Amino acid sequence: MTKTHNHIRELTVTAMLCAIATVLMFLDFSLPMFIPSFVKMDVSELPALLASFSLGPVYGIAVCLVKNLFNLIFHGSTGGIGELCNFLLGASFVGLAGVIYKFHKTRKGAVAGCLIGAVVMAVVSVPVNYFLSYPVYAAMFGGIDAIIAAYQELRPGTNGLLECLLVFNMPFTLVKGLIDAVLCFLIYKPLSPILHGRH
């Protein structure tokens, strides 16, 4: 395969994964038993993780960027701050996982990349939410006390935004990353011929 053909294949696969990621981001849903309903679950990092492993971390980050741009255009309701935060978290996850796998192209390397990436995404979610998303949400939805009250309905002793993020959002984000990782391992091998251009 020539360099030009390989580049076209990479762009084509990336475009396909961007489209799937965009659809999956639209299909978010709430888990009100575990976290306030305004925090949504989706598996839209899955295509980005596939891109990061098969094409490289830059492509994975590109998928995160494109899906958030489309979500902002067609579905955005937070003035772009939700999409920005989603991008930062997704990019930290799939980018780091892809970098680790790039230098350790084994199953263990992929597992380590996913685990470390998921943990880093969970940790990064705390300052990103604390300094970026929740101040905007507070201005849009009745103040920070109203947001904390939503967490207190699930855990009455919760006190302060930082505790909300540490007790609820960080574990939630970690589980979200691990779900993406498990799904990736389940479907990566069957999709490998498409992702790598092999027949």
C-alpha positions in Angstrom: 0.0 0.0 0.0 1.5 3.4 -1.0 1.9 6.2 1.5 -0.9 8.1 -0.2 -3.3 5.2 -0.1 -2.4 4.6 3.5 -3.2 8.2 4.4 -6.5 8.0 2.6 -7.4 4.9 4.5 -6.5 6.5 7.8 -8.7 9.5 7.0 -11.6 7.3 5.9 -11.4 5.1 9.0 -11.2 8.2 11.2 -14.2 9.8 9.5 -16.2 6.6 10.0 -15.3 6.5 13.7 -16.1 10.2 14.1 -19.6 9.5 12.7 -20.1 6.6 15.1 -18.8 8.6 18.0 -21.2 11.5 17.2 -24.2 9.1 17.1 -23.1 7.5 20.4 -22.8 10.9 22.0 -26.3 11.8 21.0 -27.5 8.5 22.7 -26.5 9.6 26.2 -28.7 8.6 29.2 -29.0 9.3 32.9 -28.3 6.9 35.8 -30.3 8.7 38.5 -29.8 5.9 41.0 -26.1 6.6 41.1 -25.5 10.2 40.1 -27.7 13.3 39.4 -29.6 13.1 36.2 -27.8 16.1 34.6 -24.7 14.0 34.5 -25.0 11.7 31.4 -23.5 8.3 30.6 -22.4 7.5 27.0 -19.9 5.3 25.3 -18.8 7.8 22.7 -15.1 7.5 23.7 -15.2 3.9 22.3 -14.7 4.8 18.6 -12.0 7.3 19.7 -10.2 4.5 21.7 -10.4 2.3 18.6 -8.8 5.1 16.5 -6.1 5.6 19.1 -5.1 2.0 19.2 -5.4 1.3 15.4 -4.1 4.6 13.9 -2.4 6.4 16.8 -3.2 8.8 19.7 -3.6 11.9 17.4 -6.4 10.2 15.5 -8.1 9.2 18.8 -8.0 12.8 20.0 -9.3 14.0 16.6 -12.3 11.7 17.0 -13.0 13.3 20.4 -12.8 16.7 18.9 -15.0 16.1 15.9 -17.8 14.4 17.9 -17.9 17.3 20.3 -18.0 19.8 17.5 -21.0 18.0 15.9 -22.7 17.7 19.3 -22.2 21.4 19.9 -23.7 22.2 16.5 -26.7 19.9 16.6 -27.3 19.1 20.3 -25.4 21.5 22.5 -27.3 23.0 25.4 -24.5 24.3 27.6 -23.0 27.0 25.5 -20.1 24.8 24.5 -18.7 24.2 28.0 -20.1 20.7 28.2 -18.5 19.8 24.9 -15.2 21.4 26.0 -15.0 19.4 29.2 -16.1 16.2 27.4 -13.2 16.8 24.9 -10.6 17.4 27.6 -11.6 14.3 29.5 -11.9 12.1 26.4 -8.6 13.3 25.0 -6.8 12.6 28.2 -8.2 9.1 28.2 -7.7 8.0 24.6 -4.6 10.0 24.1 -2.7 8.5 27.0 -4.0 5.0 26.2 -2.9 5.4 22.6 0.6 6.7 23.6 1.2 3.8 26.0 0.0 1.3 23.4 2.2 2.9 20.7 5.3 2.0 22.7 4.0 -1.3 24.1 2.1 -2.9 21.3 0.9 -6.0 23.2 -2.3 -6.9 24.9 -0.8 -6.0 28.2 0.2 -2.6 26.8 -3.4 -2.0 25.7 -4.8 -3.1 29.0 -2.3 -0.8 30.9 -3.0 2.0 28.5 -6.8 1.7 29.1 -6.5 1.4 32.9 -4.0 4.3 33.3 -6.0 6.4 30.8 -9.3 5.8 32.7 -7.7 6.7 36.0 -6.2 9.8 34.6 -9.5 10.8 33.0 -11.2 10.3 36.4 -8.7 12.4 38.2 -8.7 15.1 35.6 -12.5 15.3 35.8 -12.3 16.8 39.2 -10.5 20.1 38.3 -12.2 20.3 34.9 -15.7 20.1 36.5 -14.7 22.2 39.5 -13.2 25.1 37.5 -15.0 24.9 34.1 -18.3 23.1 33.8 -19.9 23.5 37.2 -19.5 27.2 37.5 -21.3 27.5 34.1 -24.0 25.0 35.1 -24.5 26.9 38.4 -25.1 30.1 36.4 -27.5 28.4 34.1 -29.4 26.2 36.5 -30.1 28.2 39.7 -26.8 28.4 41.5 -24.2 26.0 43.0 -26.5 25.3 46.0 -29.1 23.8 43.7 -26.5 21.5 42.1 -25.2 20.3 45.5 -28.8 19.7 46.6 -29.2 17.3 43.7 -26.2 15.3 45.0 -27.6 15.5 48.6 -30.8 13.7 47.4 -28.6 10.7 46.8 -26.2 11.1 49.7 -27.6 13.5 52.4 -24.3 14.1 54.1 -22.6 15.4 51.0 -21.1 18.8 51.7 -19.6 21.1 49.1 -18.9 20.8 45.4 -15.5 19.2 45.8 -16.9 16.4 47.8 -19.7 15.9 45.2 -17.0 15.5 42.5 -14.8 13.2 44.5 -17.6 11.0 45.8 -19.8 10.8 42.7 -18.2 12.2 39.5 -14.7 10.8 39.8 -15.8 7.1 40.3 -18.5 7.6 37.6 -15.9 8.8 35.1 -13.6 5.9 36.0 -16.4 3.4 35.4 -17.3 5.1 32.1 -13.7 4.8 30.9 -13.6 1.1 32.0 -16.8 0.3 30.2 -15.3 1.9 27.0 -12.2 -0.2 27.5 -14.1 -3.5 28.0 -16.2 -2.8 24.9 -13.0 -1.9 22.9 -11.4 -5.3 23.8 -14.6 -7.1 22.9 -14.8 -5.6 19.4 -11.3 -4.6 18.4 -10.2 -8.0 17.0 -13.3 -8.5 14.8 -13.0 -4.9 13.5 -9.2 -5.1 13.1 -9.3 -5.9 9.3 -11.4 -2.7 8.7 -9.4 -0.5 11.0 -6.0 -1.7 9.6 -7.1 -2.0 6.0 -6.5 -5.8 5.8 -8.7 -8.2 3.9 
